Amino acid sequence: MATLDFPQTEIVEQTTEINLTPGAIKRVRSLLQEKDVDGYSLRVFVSGGGCSGMQYGMGLEPEARETDVRFQFDDVQVIVDPNSMTYLSGTTIDYVDDLMSGGFKIENPQAVSSCGCGHSFRTEETSHAHSETSHAHSSTGDCC
């Protein structure tokens, strides 16, 4: 019987978590109550488009799909489709409400650049494809 020797590779730990801050949990809970949709989940997703190539999206949904990744934060459930999870791994979602702005703020460690509005981003993977196409906005995020 033949044996195969493979070079030893370093395994880099990658978190597959999405985190919600207490402020985000409170705001989602409030939205569920305002819209009278107890039992719904917050769907977080990524789609193509936006100023930087990829954009974040959120919505309230009554049921998770069979393939969704699920996260529980007290009584708030977050659901993410597997494709979006590729881009959202390690992300923290916060809710900010101050004099200058208000809304969900997404901290994504995979984003190499973001649009000024914070809803659009590029990853290392999508950066190469983005640089090959003409684009009216700069990487400094001045699209909004």
N, C-alpha and C positions, 0 to 999 in steps of 0.2 A: 504494500500500500504506500502511495506517495504522500508526502506531507508538504504543505505549502507554508512558506514563511512570509508573513506580511510585515512591513515596517510598522513600528508602533506609532500610532497617531495620538495627538493630544485631543482630548475631549473637552470642548468648551461648553460650560453649562449655559444654557439659554433659558430664560424664564418664559413660560407660556402663560403668564398671569396678566390679567388686566386689573388695575387697581382703581377704586373709586375713593375719593377723599370723603370725609364726613360731610363737607359742604355739597358735594355732588349727590351723595346718598339722600341728604335732606331735600335737595331740589327735585330729584326723581320722585321721591315719595310725595312731595307736594304736587307735582304734575299728575301723578296717578290719582290723587284725591280730587284735584281741580277738574280733571276730565272724567271722573267717576268710572275709572277702569281698574278696579281692584283685581289683582291677580295677573295683570299684564306685566311684561318684561321690557326692559330697555334694550333694543337692538342697536348695536354699534357696528358700523360697516365701513368699508373702503370701496370706492369706485373710481374708475378712470375719469379724468377731467379736472377742472379747476385750474388755477393759474400755474401751479407747479407740477401738474401731471396726474396727481392722485388727490382725492378729496375724501374727507370724513363725512359720515352721515349717521344720523340717529333717528330712531322712531320707537313708538310704543306698539308692542305686538301682543296679541292674546295668547299665542302658543309658540313654543320653540319648535324648530324643525328637528327631525331625527338626527341630522349630522351636526347641529349647532354645538359649539362649546359654551358651557354655562358656568357662570360665576355668581355666587351668592354673597350679598353684603347685607347682613341683618335681614330685613324683609324685602329687599330690592334684589331682583334677579337681572343679570346682564347676559345677553345672548349674542354670540358672534359666529358667523359662518366660517368654515375652515379656511377659505381663500382669504378672507379679511384678516383672520388670525395671523396669517403669515406676515402681514404688515403691522399688526397691532401688538405683537408680543412684547411685554414689558411696559406697555403704555399705562400712564396714570391719567385719569379724567378728574378734573376739578370743576367746581362751579364758582365763578367770580361775579360779584355784584357790587360794583363801586360807581363813583361819580362819572368816570370816563367810559366805562363799558360794563356789560354784563353778559353772561352766558357761560356755556361749557368751554373749558380750556383743556386742550389735549397735549400732554407731554409725551412725545413718542421718541424713545431712544434710537429708533431706526431711521428717523427723518434726518437727512443731511442738509436739507434746506426747507424753509416754509414760506408761505405767502404771508404778507402782512396781516391778513385777516385771521390767520391761524386755522383756516378750514382746509387748506390745500398744502400738500407736502410732496417731497421727493425722497426716495430712499437711494442708497448706493446702487441698488439693482436697477431702479428706474431712471437714475441720473444719466446713464450712458445713452439710453434711448431718447431721453429728453434733449440732450445736447445735440443730437443729430437732426432735430427738427427745428424750424424757425419758430421763435417765440417772442412775443411782444413785451414780455415782462422780464425784469432782471431777477437774479437770484436773491436780491436783497429784500424781496417781499413787498414791492411797491405797487401791487395790483389793486389795492382797495382804496 
